Amino acid sequence: MECSAGDEVGPPNYGVGSIVRREARQLAEPQMRRYYVLAFDKMMVWIPVHADGSTTLRAVTAKQDLEQYRTVLKSRPAALERDRKKWRSDVYERLTHGSFRVMCEVVRDITALGWYRPIGELDGAILTKVRDNLWREWAIATGQSLAEAALEVKTLLLAGERAYKASVPAPRRH
């Protein structure tokens, strides 16, 4: 993906940032390397450009694609791995690919953890980070304010919860 200064992009694990420039730098490697310099709220991030010109950056989700993500957010949550450590590792692995769909699925699935019991601190931190990134990108894609985007996403998740609970009995408590 070729990007220019001012483009808004979604690198994995950072949310939406704005490209400031491209530059060559010597950061972690012994040789010079090209990078996209991105500005986020209070930080700058250097995203490497690979030798073949590829990068992990992706364009912000297009407004016309949001209908499929509305469906994802309202859909049945995935069955979660019982081993929380393995589950978190899987979540982090999926998020490194940076897809908007994965962000929607992760927010849906972790939100579903809280339907019957409190979400733990670590899972809550993951949810907060991914959800905030989702809200920001949703706002940019729709042209809504951040508050409006958050409300729309919360409403979709609530619709998913209602549909799920109507189809599945509540877990028994011992």
N, C-alpha and C positions, 0 to 999 in steps of 0.2 A: 504494500500500500504506500503510495507516494503522498506525502503530506507537505503542507505549506504553513508558514507562519500564520497564526490566527485560527487554524483549524482546531476544532474541538474533537478530541479522540478519547478512547477508553483503553488505556493500558491495563493489563491484569493487575488486580489488587490495589489499584489507586483510585478508581472512580473516573470521573471525567476531568480532563485537563486541557489546557490550551497550548498549542505549540508556539513557542517563542522563537525558536530558530533551530537550524542544524549546525553542528560544529564538530570539528575533529578535536579529540582530547586524548590524553593518556591517563586513564583512571586506574583500573585494576590490572590491565595487561601491560606487558613491556613495550608494546608498539602502540602507535596512534590508532584510534578507531573513531568512526563517525557515530554521532549521537543526535537524537532529537532531544531538545531541551524543552521540557513541559513545565508550565506553571499551574500550580494547584492553589487552594486557598492561602496557605501560609508556607508553601515549600516549592522548591524546584526539584525536578527529577530528570535524570539523564537516562534515556532509553536507547540501548544500542541498536545500530543498524548493522545487520549481518553482512558478510562479504558478498552474498548474492543480492543484496539490496532489500531483503525482507526484514521485517520487524514484528514485534508482538503487538503493535498498535492496531486498533480497529476503529472504524468510523463509529460515531454515535449512532445508535439505533434510529432507523427512519420511522417517522410517524405512522406511515402506512403498515409497518410491520408490528405495531403494538397490539393489534387485535389477537395475534397468536400468543403474545405474552400475557394478555388478559386471561386467555383460556388457561395458560399454564398456572397462573396465580390462583385461579378458581378450582383447579383440578385436584384430584385426590393426592395427598402427599405420598412420597415414596416410603416404603418400609425401611426403617433405619436399622443399621448394623447394631447389634446388642453391645458389642465391644466399642465403647465410646472413643477410646484412643484410636482405633482403626477407622471408625466413622469420621472423626475429625481429620485424620490423615487423608482420607478419601475426599472430603470436602475441600481441603486445601489444594489437593492435586487437581480437582475439577476447576477450582477458581483460578489456577495459574494459566488456564487456557483463555480466560478473560471473556467468555461468551456471555452475552446478555441473558440468554436462555438459562444458563447455569446459575446466574445471579438470581433469577426469578425462582428457579427450583430450590435453591438453597434457602432463600427467604421463606418460601412456602413451607419447606420441610422443617426448618427450625421453629418457625412460628407454630406449626402443628404440635411441636413438643409441649408447648405451653397450654394446649387446649385442656389438658387434664391434670397437670401438675406444674409447679414453677420451673422455669428454665434455669439451669445452673449458671454460675457466673461466667465460665469459659464459653459455653454455648451462647449465652446472652451477649458476650463481647463480639463473637463472630457475627451473630445476627445484626447487632447494631451497626457494625462496619459495613457489611454487605448491603443491608437495608438502606443505609444512608447513601451509599453509592448508587443503588437502584433508584432511589427517589430523585437524586440529582440528574441522572441520565433521563429518567422519565420526564422530568420537568423540561429539560432541554428539548427532548424529542417532541413533546406535545405543545410547547410554548406556554405551559402553565407556570405558576409560581411554585416554589418548592413545597409550600403548604398545600396547595391544590393537588400536586402530584402525590404527596404523601397520603392525603385523604383518599385519592382514587385507589392507590395501591392497598391501603388498609381496608377499604370497602370491598375490593376484589377478594382479599384474603378472608374477610368475614363471610362473604358469600360462599367461598370454598369450605369454610368451617361449618357453616349451616348445612350445606349439602352433604358433607361428610358425616356429620353427627346424625343427620336424618337417615342415613343409610347404614350406619354401624352403631351397635349398642355401646354405651360407655364402658370402659374397662372396669372390672370388678376390683374393689379395694379389699384387702385382707386385713 
